[in-house]
């Protein structure tokens, strides 16, 4: 893996974390009526799941 590959992987992971966190937090807080503490916790959980999914997908792609 080159440095460019590593930074692309980090960028993709950071992007997945950010998008999942913001999207889930905003939807839960505004549309679903959760209080903002619950919405942030739910968004954080969604971000962790998104990063885990990106990591597993990358591992599976490397094994092919």
N, C-alpha and C positions, 0 to 999 in steps of 0.2 A: 504494500500500500504506500503510495506516495503522499507527500504533504498536501497536495491538491485534493487527493481523494479523502484524506482525513478531514480537511476543512469543509469539503462538500458534505461529508457525512454529518459533521457537527452542525453545519448550517441547516441541513434538512431536519435534524433532530430538534434543534432550537426552534425552527419554524413550526414543526408539528406540535411542540409543547406550547408555543405562544398562541397559535390558532385555536387549538383545542381548549386551552384555558380561557381565552377571551370569549370564544363562541359559547361555550357551555355556561360560563359565569353570567354572561349577559342574558342568555335565554332563560336560565334558571331564575335570575333576579328580576327580570322584567316580565316575561311572558308566563312563567309558571308560578310566580308569586312566592318563591322562597325568600326568606330574609337574606340580607347580603352576606352575612357570615356563612350561612349554609351554602349560598351560591358560590362563594369563593372556595369553600372546602370541596364542593362538588366539582368545580372547575379544576382544582388542583388534582383531584383524583383522575379526572379525564385526561389531564396533561400527563400524569404518570403512565396511564394506560397507553396513550399515544406514543410516548417515548419507548415504552416496552415493546409495542407493536413494531415501531420503526427498527428497533434493535434486532428483534427476531426476524423480521423480513430481510434485513441486511445479512444476518448470519445464514439464513437459508439460501440467499442468492450467492453467497461465497462458496457454499458446498456444491453447487451445480457444476 
